[in-house]
Amino acid sequence: MGCQYFDPCDHGADTFTIAIPKLTFGRGCLREAGARAAGLGMTRVGLFTDPGLRDSTYFETVLESLKQAGLDIAVFDEVTIEADDASVERGATFIAEGNFDGVVSIGGGSVIDTAKASMLYGLHPPDEFLDYFAPPLGAGRPMPRSLLPHLACPTTSGTGSECTSISVLRINDMATKFVLANPVLLPQEALIDPACSDTLPAMVVASTGFDLLCHALECYTAKAYTRWDRQDDPLKRPLIQGANPWSDLAARRALEIAGEYLERGVNSADDHEARDNLMWGASLAGMAFGNTGTHLGHALSYGVTHLMHDITTEGYRVKSPFVPHGISVVVSAPAIFRYTAEATPERHYEAASYLQSDLQGAGIDDAGEALAKRLIGLMRKTEVPNGLGGVGFGLADVPALAASSARQVRAIANSPRETNLVDIENIYAAAISY
């Protein structure tokens, strides 16, 4: 079944490329930061983190390890939750003035994404901030072939940014997020220490856990790479290239981990087995979507964070309005997969089985409903908001939400089912509550 999904198509791609960093996983591995950074040739390090982590034991572990390795260190801690262009511009100045030969990042996806983009903008500043973004948003300016070596140390179990060549940034003037993607942004190494998840509040684990789940689910159900146009220049082949046999491997295991451990990890900080597995699942899902791309779940999430108002989320110390990324993705997910299952029911049925959905008596044609019911059940068991209504939206907001998300052209095109503005409106309408 998997091989048939990648059958050749006229004018379609006949090759795919995989890129992942060198990974080290295990409790206590943050103590290796100094040796790993030195091994990458670093002598003067730009260390990225956020204000909330600056006084944490995890940051201190990395800092002390870098010092013991004899490295010169300067710290940048002006990263905002949900990375934006303003923090990247500050980070770019830090990079441009710092005379660094390497970067270490410790934090969630916002920290890692900010470090990636700060190197790009600090070392190779464009005329306009949006120049590096793909059309129609930006000019699609070519990126350089290399940046500084980057050692990424994630502290949350969701984004998988340590394994991707993607930086997701909120453009403040437009009040929405867009994706900056290029192989040059991929970190060279990652240290994944699941002990970092021990102190995460339940709702943070829920949000990041649903992010990893949706990364894996969107990758596994994405349009096959053979249905994207063939790219004659191999150096221009994007890693956001559609589902492929390699990404299937990582996405399948990430789905199994989410199905088995997400509820447990949210509901008990003492369940180290669950939280350790979620950290590993996040990296696996990052490896998958970093070499596939996401589709409608993430595309529609950006409409939510663009138009959110008068809302904050438990477990996050930020001012209103704020909906964490994973929550913004999952509130529409049940409606999305009911919709996309019509195009590739077999893939959706397989994904539902990996996620431990109840498939008793269900056939292939029931795949979308079975998958939606499993997602809704997990949402209820982890007490995340019930659909768009749970984060402050109603039917009157649907046209504006759809118009906002329609700008996410590449992600929408990666959906297995061709999707237009009316389709997006219908999905949002179906996602108000479950």
C-alpha positions, 0 to 999 in steps of 0.5 A, a space after each residue: 500500500 505504501 509503495 503504491 502511494 508513491 507510484 510515478 506520475 507524469 512530470 512528477 518528482 522521481 527522487 527525494 532528498 533526506 536531511 537530518 542533523 546528528 542527534 544525541 538523545 538521553 537524560 543528562 545529555 545536555 552535559 555534552 554541549 561543550 564537547 559537542 560545540 567544540 567538536 563542531 569547531 566552535 571557539 566563540 559561541 552565540 548562546 540563544 535562549 529565552 528569559 524564562 529559561 535563563 535561570 533554569 537548571 537546563 540553561 546552567 547545565 549547557 552554559 557550564 558545559 560550554 565554559 568547561 570546554 574552554 569556549 568564549 560565550 555571549 548570551 542572547 535571551 531576548 526571544 519571545 514565545 512564538 518567534 517573531 520578526 522583531 526578535 529575529 532582528 534583535 538576534 541578527 544584530 547580536 550575530 552581526 556584532 558578535 564575531 561568533 564561529 558557532 551558535 548553541 540554542 536551548 529552548 523550545 521551538 521559538 528559541 531554535 527558530 530564532 537562532 536559525 533565522 538570526 544567523 541568516 539575517 545577521 550574516 546575510 542581511 537582505 534589503 527587506 525582511 521578507 525577501 527570503 520568504 517565498 512568493 507571493 509573500 516575499 521575493 524568494 531571494 536565494 539563501 547562502 549555502 552555509 551559515 555557522 555551525 548550530 547545536 540545538 537543544 530542545 526543552 519541549 516535546 513538540 516542535 521538532 525544530 532541532 531536526 528541521 530546516 524550517 523557521 516559523 516566524 510571526 510577521 508583526 505588521 501582518 499579525 500572522 506566521 509564515 514559514 522560512 524554509 531552506 536546507 541551510 537552516 538545518 542545525 548540524 547537531 542536536 542534544 535531546 534531553 528528556 529531563 527537560 520535560 519534567 517541569 513542563 506544565 500539563 497544558 504545555 505538554 498537551 500543546 507540544 504533544 498535539 503539535 508532534 501528533 499533527 506533524 506526524 499525521 500531516 506528514 503521513 497523509 500529505 501529498 506524495 512527493 511524486 505528485 510534486 513537479 520534478 526539480 531538475 536542479 538537485 540543489 534547488 530541490 526543497 525538503 518540503 517535498 511531500 510524503 516519501 518512504 523515509 518520512 513514513 518511517 518516522 511519522 508512523 513511530 511518532 503516531 504510535 508514541 502519541 497514541 500511547 503516551 500523550 494522555 499519560 504525559 499530560 496528566 502526570 509529570 512523574 511519568 518519565 516513561 511517557 514524557 521521555 517518549 514524547 520528547 523522542 516522538 517530537 524529534 521523530 515527527 520533526 525529522 518527518 515534517 522537516 523532509 515532507 512539510 505539513 498541510 492543512 492542520 498547520 495552514 489553518 492554525 495560522 488563521 487562528 493565531 492571526 485573528 485570536 483576541 481576548 484569550 490566554 492559555 493555562 500554563 503560559 505566562 504571556 499577555 492576551 491574546 495568546 493561543 499556543 501553537 499546538 492548540 491552534 493546530 489541533 482545534 481544527 484537526 478533527 474537521 480537517 482529517 474528516 475532509 482529507 480522508 476522502 482523497 486518500 482513505 487508505 493512508 488515513 485508515 493506516 494513520 488511525 491504526 497507528 494512533 490507536 483509534 477504535 477501528 472495530 467494525 470500521 472500513 476504509 471509508 470510515 477512516 476520516 471519522 475514526 481518526 476524528 473521533 480519536 483526536 476528539 477523545 484525546 483532546 477531551 482527556 487532556 482538557 484542551 479547548 473544544 474546537 475553535 469555539 474553545 479559543 474564542 471563535 464563532 461562525 461569524 469569524 469563518 470568512 476572515 479565518 479562511 481568508 487569512 489561512 489561504 495565504 499559506 500556499 505551499 502547505 495547502 498545496 501539500 494536502 492530499 485533497 485539492 482545497 480552495 477557499 470555500 473548502 477552508 471555510 467549510 472546514 472552519 465551520 465544522 471545527 467550531 465545536 465537537 
